[in-house]
Amino acid sequence: MPTPRMPSQSQIVSQMRAAQRKVEQQIKSEVRKAEQQFERDLKAAQRKAESDAKVQQRRNEQAAQREIDKWVRDTNRKLQSASRPTVTYRATEERTLASVATEAERQAAAHPERRDVFLCHAWGDRQGAAQELHDLLEGFGVKVWFSEKDVALGTSLVREIDKGLRMSHIGIVLATPNLVKSLAAEGIADKELSALLATDRVIPVVHGITYEELREESPLLASRSGLSTGEDTLEQVAVKIANAVRPEAN
């Protein structure tokens, strides 16, 4: 066999230079890839940092807005409560309203999103005594569920009333001649009253009738201690309710 020909020195040098150039090209390629990956990672990190900063800014703005809203609500309640007249309580009212205040406080702590009171009234009083009592309570900083403003046209009245009962801390029953008629006819007010009487969160407000007249139609409601416009004005009754369900506004 012929003896393999050894490469010349110049060939060896050429091969070494070629190998060196290849290695250098590979190193440059890897460096470029590393630089490109670094740039991508840096941009991704910057985008994430910017996104996180925006999210945190929104959270800070929302927290600040909540604080502002709370301050506005508290200030409004204080301003509203400043106009509450001074009232005198009878012994039975003190016992009744103390119990109501305890339950209202418990309900408010457990369900702060709910209304303070649900106003149960007869249809015939919606633009009269019920509207007047609603306006007085709202003026004293009490949040009231009232069908005239909370039931939209085209919705189920019974379903909305059920929701209102569920989403209120305390129930007020405005007992009037119209309510007595509604109870006798087993109308909507009768259904509201039945749901309220199943709880211990009811304040009867007798207006335009006596407890004796109410007892003839609803002995269970008449057995509950409450308030009466036979002894106070409707405004004084509203103040007593407001003091019970919104004492922090005093």
Secondary structure, 3 states (H helix, E strand, C coil): CCCCCCCCHHHHHHHHHHHHHHHHHHHHHHHHHHHHHHHHHHHHHHHHHHHHHHHHHHHHHHHHHHHHHHHHHHHHHHHHHCCCCCCCCCHHHHHHHHHHHHHHHHHHHHCCCCEEEEEECCHHHCCCHHHHHHHHHHHCCCCEECHHHHCCCCCCHHHHHHHHHHCEEEEEEEECHHHHHHHHCCCHHHHHHHHHHCCCCEEEEECCCCHHHHHHHCHHHHCCCCEECCCCCHHHHHHHHHHHHCHHHC
